Amino acid sequence: MRIGLIGTGRIGTLHARTLTALPDVSRLVVTDADTTRAADVAATLGVDHVPSPDELFGLGLDAVVVTSATASHAELVRTAAALGLPVFCEKPVATDLPGTAEALRAVEAAGTLLQVGFMRRFDAGYAAAREAVRSGRLGRLHTVRACTSDPAPPPAGYLPHSGGLYRDCLVHDFDVLRWVTGGEVVSVYAAGSDAGPAMFREAGDVGTAAALLTLDDGTLATATATRLNGAGYDVRMELAGERDQVAVGLGPRTPLTSVEPAATGAPKDPWPGFVDRFLPAYEAELGAFLRAVRGEIPNPCDGREALTAFRIAEACALSRRGGRPVALGEVPAR
Ligand SMILES: NC(=O)c1ccc[n+]([C@@H]2O[C@H](COP(=O)([O-])OP(=O)(O)OC[C@H]3O[C@@H](n4cnc5c(N)ncnc54)[C@H](O)[C@@H]3O)[C@@H](O)[C@H]2O)c1
């Protein structure tokens, strides 16, 4: 299969490396607005590069992987759809709801495939939690606690184009909350803090956020995120039911120190970032994309799933701005 990849930054370089290792990929062509960066990545991986997305789309490839900055996703997804090309797009599909809905309409009108990069669906821990909930082992679920804590902020230039902490970061927790529990979020109440480095205030973003989410079966969930977790990269989910409770992401590398007398001290090798923590999941999601393109499996995370997660993020942004609970029904579905 001949694949084009647009955007050779942090995640694009990782996905390009993964693609070169997949036996199904016969050719990989990369491009980036920063042509030097694309050329460097191409040289390192021994793949081809072209100067622009337009040239890449003109090559008659079999599928496209979009890993450029969020603000460019929607247009690239629409272009791929117009050409009849299956596309894997990193989350989120756009920085706003109209952009997301328009991209989805283009994909649906063209009848093409769009898989969105919610890689936690491919993580062994989240999959085990899903099984624990859905098998009934936990009993009736009543509480979920999710967290995503980045050890350090991205470059300041990333923030204004990211969509903000709810849409850029917590959107992962919102997607996987639905995927693990099978429940739908009906309302949210969110707060955020821009205390800390000035870059967050300057970008109109927050560096730390919390949301309380109510699911349609009455389960209560909290989701917190921060860009300022000095202890390391901490992504966890705790799910508590009437019979048992389980935790995703709790292990020897969790960057969390128990201060109990019997505890063994700080973790020796805490997760430094998303690449180490989720590498197998990133590899599995791209393998799944190729299988979905070949029609061997259903799309594991289509645009409608991504839209729902994005609407939850949008509701949180609305809630924070207004200082009030927001029903998901207040956020347009199309
Ligand atoms: N799923 C995940 O865990 C995960 C992790 C990191 C990033 N992401 C997502 O991946 C995307 C990229 O994030 P990143 O951290 O790699 O950012 P980055 O800033 O490191 O890289 C983005 C690259 O896109 C290029 N670019 C921007 N606009 C372009 C355009 N129109 N055409 C071609 N190239 C263009 C930039 O030059 C840059 O090299 C974001 O949407 C982000 O939300 C997802």
The ligand as a Tripos MOL2 file, in Angstrom:
@<TRIPOS>MOLECULE
LIG
   44    48     1     0     0
SMALL
NO_CHARGES

@<TRIPOS>ATOM
      1 N1         -2.8890   11.1120   19.4860 N.am      1 LIG1
      2 C1         -1.9600   11.6720   20.2290 C.2       1 LIG1
      3 O1         -1.6170   11.1880   21.2830 O.2       1 LIG1
      4 C2         -1.2990   12.9190   19.7550 C.ar      1 LIG1
      5 C3         -0.0720   13.2870   20.3230 C.ar      1 LIG1
      6 C4          0.5310   14.4510   19.8500 C.ar      1 LIG1
      7 C5         -0.0760   15.2140   18.8740 C.ar      1 LIG1
      8 N2         -1.2860   14.8180   18.3800 N.ar      1 LIG1
      9 C6         -1.9570   15.6250   17.3490 C.3       1 LIG1
     10 O2         -1.1410   15.5980   16.1890 O.3       1 LIG1
     11 C7         -1.1360   16.8710   15.5600 C.3       1 LIG1
     12 C8          0.3020   17.3580   15.4460 C.3       1 LIG1
     13 O3          0.8210   17.4960   16.7330 O.3       1 LIG1
     14 P1          2.4070   17.5650   16.9720 P.3       1 LIG1
     15 O4          2.5780   17.5360   18.4290 O.co2     1 LIG1
     16 O5          3.0990   16.5470   16.1330 O.co2     1 LIG1
     17 O6          2.7030   19.0380   16.4340 O.3       1 LIG1
     18 P2          4.0850   19.6130   15.8350 P.3       1 LIG1
     19 O7          3.9570   21.0740   15.9760 O.co2     1 LIG1
     20 O8          5.2530   18.9070   16.4260 O.co2     1 LIG1
     21 O9          4.0410   19.2000   14.2870 O.3       1 LIG1
     22 C9          3.0880   19.7090   13.4070 C.3       1 LIG1
     23 C10         3.7310   19.7720   12.0270 C.3       1 LIG1
     24 O10         2.7120   20.1070   11.0730 O.3       1 LIG1
     25 C11         3.3220   20.9780   10.1020 C.3       1 LIG1
     26 N3          2.2360   21.6770    9.4250 N.ar      1 LIG1
     27 C12         1.4080   22.6200    9.9350 C.ar      1 LIG1
     28 N4          0.4960   22.9790    9.0070 N.ar      1 LIG1
     29 C13         0.7540   22.2360    7.8990 C.ar      1 LIG1
     30 C14         0.1430   22.1420    6.6300 C.ar      1 LIG1
     31 N5         -0.9250   22.8820    6.2900 N.pl3     1 LIG1
     32 N6          0.6700   21.2750    5.7320 N.ar      1 LIG1
     33 C15         1.7350   20.5130    6.0490 C.ar      1 LIG1
     34 N7          2.3510   20.5650    7.2480 N.ar      1 LIG1
     35 C16         1.8630   21.4080    8.1640 C.ar      1 LIG1
     36 C17         4.2650   21.8650   10.9170 C.3       1 LIG1
     37 O11         5.2440   22.4510   10.1160 O.3       1 LIG1
     38 C18         4.8370   20.8430   11.9130 C.3       1 LIG1
     39 O12         6.0130   20.2250   11.4360 O.3       1 LIG1
     40 C19        -2.0380   17.7790   16.3970 C.3       1 LIG1
     41 O13        -3.3170   17.7980   15.8210 O.3       1 LIG1
     42 C20        -2.1180   17.0790   17.7360 C.3       1 LIG1
     43 O14        -3.3420   17.2920   18.4090 O.3       1 LIG1
     44 C21        -1.8910   13.6880   18.7850 C.ar      1 LIG1
@<TRIPOS>BOND
     1     1     2 1
     2     2     3 2
     3     2     4 1
     4     4     5 ar
     5     4    44 ar
     6     5     6 ar
     7     6     7 ar
     8     7     8 ar
     9     8     9 1
    10     8    44 ar
    11     9    10 1
    12     9    42 1
    13    10    11 1
    14    11    12 1
    15    11    40 1
    16    12    13 1
    17    13    14 1
    18    14    15 2
    19    14    16 1
    20    14    17 1
    21    17    18 1
    22    18    19 2
    23    18    20 1
    24    18    21 1
    25    21    22 1
    26    22    23 1
    27    23    24 1
    28    23    38 1
    29    24    25 1
    30    25    26 1
    31    25    36 1
    32    26    27 ar
    33    26    35 ar
    34    27    28 ar
    35    28    29 ar
    36    29    30 ar
    37    29    35 ar
    38    30    31 1
    39    30    32 ar
    40    32    33 ar
    41    33    34 ar
    42    34    35 ar
    43    36    37 1
    44    36    38 1
    45    38    39 1
    46    40    41 1
    47    40    42 1
    48    42    43 1
@<TRIPOS>SUBSTRUCTURE
     1 LIG1         1 GROUP 0 **** ****
